[in-house]
Amino acid sequence: MKIDAPLTFPQQVGTQRVGTTGSSPSQNEGGKVDLSPDQAQFSVDGEKVQQLKADLAGVPDMRQDRIAELQQAIGSGSYNVSGQQISEAMSSDLQSEK
């Protein structure tokens, strides 16, 4: 198998326009071409997206009440986590990343 084989190109390379306005029937043998502009529609309402964004903006990134509870428990020394709980949480995190 030869990897660096020379490529051969045709001597004359011409361009051909398909579906241009003003083309004669001999140039456009395939019949009429629909030249209407492309359209795209989204299935999600823009208003709904804006409402969801507004709802999400009202949700805090962190649950401050839970953080305060944990800080207090850690500070008082009453926060105890078993090795089993830690390993289950780590395993759960790893499985959710897949």
Secondary structure, DSSP 8 states (H G I E B T S, - for coil): --TT------S-------S-TT--TTT-TT------------SS-HHHHHHHHHHHHTS-SS-HHHHHHHHHHHHHT-----HHHHHHHHHHHHHHT-
